[in-house]
Amino acid sequence: MPTESLTIALDNGETVSGRWQAPAEAKACLVLAHGAGAGMTHRSMAAIADGLEALGVATLRYQFPYMEKGGKRVDAPPVTHAAVQAAVAAALTRADGLPLFAGGRSFGGRMTSQAQAKAPLPGVRGLVFFAFPLHPAGKPAADRAEHLQAITLPMLFLQGVNDALAELGLLQGVVANLGSRATLELVDAADHSFHVPAKTGRKDAEVLAAVLRIAAQWMSV
């Protein structure tokens, strides 16, 4: 679907690329950050943006500085948090009063929540996580979620039950400790990429479509 390219200015004088995508009559806007290993143009990011547009949700995708430069090592947290803040500010000027949300895929979602915990993101009403990375694969722990206790906004966790980066019991405990602020929507048989085995009889596209319907409905309440 058609997108509009943007240049987002950072506080340090650098810039990163962004893409604005919106339906004719949007009902909400999501500032969407990419995962650690693939930028905003990756097919998974495009699929999320396209699917949300079809459901009436505008998106602003953007690059983190390391990805903009073609690097593989993620930026230090202060740099990443500044990029989140800048992207949200850019979205505010485009959203034209739409309910504004922020989040992203995996690493991007976690960086967004860290940014919110450090300094509230202007105008943002809630956070949406597409596969929150609770810990490295094979190393179950919940310390990466400690900052979530500082967030007062509603949070939506969209998570596959077979996600190797979020052991289910640990994640359920994290969400339970957040109380009414957090909603956990589990995807049966799905992994960190929302891929499901062929034996389930479902296609990955169908699974993602269901996930996006949940996200769009949550943002429209």
C-alpha positions as CSV (number, residue, x, y, z in Angstrom):
1,M,0.0,0.0,0.0
2,P,1.2,3.6,-0.6
3,T,3.5,5.0,2.0
4,E,5.0,8.5,2.6
5,S,8.7,8.7,3.3
6,L,9.8,10.9,6.2
7,T,13.0,12.2,7.7
8,I,12.9,12.3,11.5
9,A,15.3,14.6,13.2
10,L,17.1,13.5,16.4
11,D,18.3,15.7,19.2
12,N,21.9,15.1,18.3
13,G,21.5,16.5,14.9
14,E,21.3,13.2,13.1
15,T,18.3,11.9,11.2
16,V,16.6,8.6,10.6
17,S,14.1,7.5,8.0
18,G,10.4,7.0,8.6
19,R,7.4,5.8,6.7
20,W,3.9,7.1,7.3
21,Q,1.0,4.9,6.2
22,A,-2.7,5.7,6.9
23,P,-6.1,4.7,5.7
24,A,-8.6,7.4,4.5
25,E,-10.5,7.4,7.8
26,A,-8.1,6.3,10.5
27,K,-9.3,5.6,14.0
28,A,-5.9,5.4,15.7
29,C,-2.2,5.7,15.0
30,L,0.6,3.4,16.1
31,V,4.3,4.4,16.2
32,L,5.9,1.1,15.2
33,A,9.6,0.2,15.9
34,H,11.4,-2.6,14.2
35,G,13.2,-5.6,15.8
36,A,16.9,-5.9,16.4
37,G,17.8,-7.7,13.2
38,A,15.6,-6.2,10.5
39,G,14.6,-2.6,9.8
40,M,11.3,-0.9,9.0
41,T,11.2,-2.1,5.4
42,H,11.3,-5.8,6.3
43,R,8.4,-7.8,5.1
44,S,7.2,-8.5,8.6
45,M,7.0,-4.7,9.4
46,A,5.3,-4.0,6.1
47,A,2.8,-6.8,6.8
48,I,1.9,-5.2,10.1
49,A,1.6,-1.8,8.6
50,D,-0.5,-3.0,5.7
51,G,-2.7,-5.1,7.9
52,L,-3.3,-2.3,10.4
53,E,-4.1,0.1,7.6
54,A,-6.8,-2.3,6.3
55,L,-8.2,-2.2,9.9
56,G,-8.3,1.6,10.1
57,V,-5.0,2.2,12.0
58,A,-2.3,4.5,10.7
59,T,1.3,3.7,11.4
60,L,4.6,5.5,11.5
61,R,7.5,3.1,11.0
62,Y,11.0,4.3,11.6
63,Q,14.6,3.2,11.8
64,F,16.8,3.1,14.8
65,P,20.2,4.9,14.1
66,Y,22.3,1.8,13.9
67,M,19.9,0.3,11.3
68,E,19.9,3.6,9.4
69,K,23.7,3.4,9.1
70,G,23.6,-0.3,8.1
71,G,25.1,-1.5,11.4
72,K,24.4,-4.8,13.1
73,R,25.1,-3.8,16.7
74,V,22.1,-2.1,18.4
75,D,22.5,1.4,19.7
76,A,23.1,2.2,23.4
77,P,19.8,2.6,25.2
78,P,19.9,6.5,25.5
79,V,20.3,6.7,21.7
80,T,17.5,4.3,21.1
81,H,15.2,6.0,23.6
82,A,15.9,9.3,21.8
83,A,14.8,7.8,18.5
84,V,11.6,6.6,20.0
85,Q,10.9,10.1,21.4
86,A,11.6,11.7,18.1
87,A,9.4,9.2,16.2
88,V,6.5,9.8,18.6
89,A,6.9,13.6,18.1
90,A,6.8,13.1,14.3
91,A,3.7,11.0,14.6
92,L,2.0,13.7,16.7
93,T,2.3,16.1,13.9
94,R,0.8,13.6,11.4
95,A,-1.9,12.0,13.5
96,D,-4.1,15.1,13.6
97,G,-5.7,14.3,16.9
98,L,-6.0,10.5,16.4
99,P,-5.5,8.3,19.5
100,L,-1.8,7.7,19.6
101,F,-0.1,4.4,20.6
102,A,3.5,3.3,20.5
103,G,5.3,-0.1,20.4
104,G,6.9,-2.5,18.0
105,R,8.3,-5.8,17.1
106,S,10.4,-7.6,19.7
107,F,13.4,-5.3,20.5
108,G,11.5,-2.3,19.2
109,G,8.7,-2.8,21.6
110,R,11.0,-3.2,24.5
111,M,12.9,0.0,23.6
112,T,9.6,1.8,23.4
113,S,8.6,0.7,26.9
114,Q,12.0,1.6,28.2
115,A,11.7,5.1,26.7
116,Q,8.2,5.5,28.3
117,A,9.5,4.4,31.6
118,K,12.3,7.0,31.5
119,A,10.2,9.9,30.3
120,P,6.5,9.7,29.2
121,L,6.0,9.7,25.5
122,P,4.0,12.8,24.6
123,G,0.4,12.0,23.7
124,V,0.8,8.2,23.8
125,R,-2.2,6.4,25.3
126,G,-0.9,2.9,25.4
127,L,1.9,0.5,24.4
128,V,1.5,-2.4,21.9
129,F,4.1,-5.2,22.0
130,F,4.4,-7.7,19.1
131,A,6.4,-10.5,20.8
132,F,8.0,-8.8,23.8
133,P,11.5,-10.2,24.2
134,L,11.6,-11.1,27.9
135,H,15.0,-12.8,27.8
136,P,17.5,-14.3,25.4
137,A,16.7,-17.7,23.9
138,G,17.5,-20.5,26.4
139,K,18.1,-18.1,29.3
140,P,14.7,-17.6,31.1
141,A,14.7,-14.5,33.3
142,A,12.4,-11.6,33.9
143,D,14.8,-8.7,34.7
144,R,14.2,-7.2,31.2
145,A,10.6,-6.5,32.4
146,E,11.4,-4.7,35.6
147,H,11.1,-1.2,34.0
148,L,7.5,-2.0,33.1
149,Q,6.5,-1.4,36.7
150,A,7.2,2.3,36.2
151,I,4.7,2.6,33.3
152,T,1.2,3.6,34.1
153,L,-0.2,3.4,30.6
154,P,-2.2,0.4,29.3
155,M,-0.1,-2.3,27.7
156,L,-1.0,-5.0,25.2
157,F,1.2,-8.1,24.9
158,L,0.7,-10.1,21.7
159,Q,2.7,-13.3,22.2
160,G,3.1,-16.8,20.8
161,V,2.9,-19.5,23.3
162,N,6.1,-21.1,21.9
163,D,8.1,-17.9,21.9
164,A,11.7,-18.9,22.8
165,L,12.3,-15.3,24.0
166,A,9.5,-15.2,26.5
167,E,9.0,-18.4,28.6
168,L,5.2,-18.5,29.0
169,G,5.1,-18.9,32.8
170,L,7.5,-16.1,33.3
171,L,5.6,-13.8,30.9
172,Q,2.3,-14.6,32.6
173,G,3.8,-13.7,35.9
174,V,5.1,-10.4,34.6
175,V,1.7,-9.5,33.2
176,A,-0.1,-10.5,36.3
177,N,2.2,-8.3,38.4
178,L,1.2,-5.3,36.2
179,G,-2.4,-5.8,37.1
180,S,-5.1,-4.0,35.1
181,R,-2.5,-2.0,33.1
182,A,-1.6,-5.1,31.1
183,T,-3.4,-7.4,28.7
184,L,-1.9,-10.6,27.4
185,E,-3.2,-12.2,24.2
186,L,-1.7,-15.5,23.4
187,V,-1.3,-17.1,20.0
188,D,-1.5,-20.9,20.1
189,A,1.5,-22.7,18.7
190,A,3.2,-19.5,17.5
191,D,6.8,-18.7,17.9
192,H,8.6,-15.3,18.3
193,S,7.8,-14.5,14.6
194,F,4.2,-15.6,14.9
195,H,5.1,-18.6,12.7
196,V,3.0,-21.7,13.3
197,P,3.8,-25.3,12.3
198,A,2.0,-26.6,9.2
199,K,0.3,-29.3,11.2
200,T,-1.9,-26.7,12.8
201,G,-3.6,-26.2,9.5
202,R,-3.2,-22.4,9.8
203,K,-1.1,-20.1,7.6
204,D,1.2,-17.5,9.1
205,A,-0.7,-14.8,7.3
206,E,-3.9,-15.9,8.9
207,V,-2.2,-15.9,12.3
208,L,-0.9,-12.4,11.8
209,A,-4.3,-11.1,10.6
210,A,-5.9,-12.4,13.8
211,V,-3.1,-10.7,15.9
212,L,-3.7,-7.4,14.1
213,R,-7.4,-7.6,14.6
214,I,-6.8,-7.9,18.3
215,A,-4.4,-4.9,18.3
216,A,-6.7,-2.7,16.2
217,Q,-9.7,-3.4,18.5
218,W,-7.6,-2.7,21.6
219,M,-6.5,0.6,20.2
220,S,-10.0,1.6,19.2
221,V,-11.6,1.1,22.6
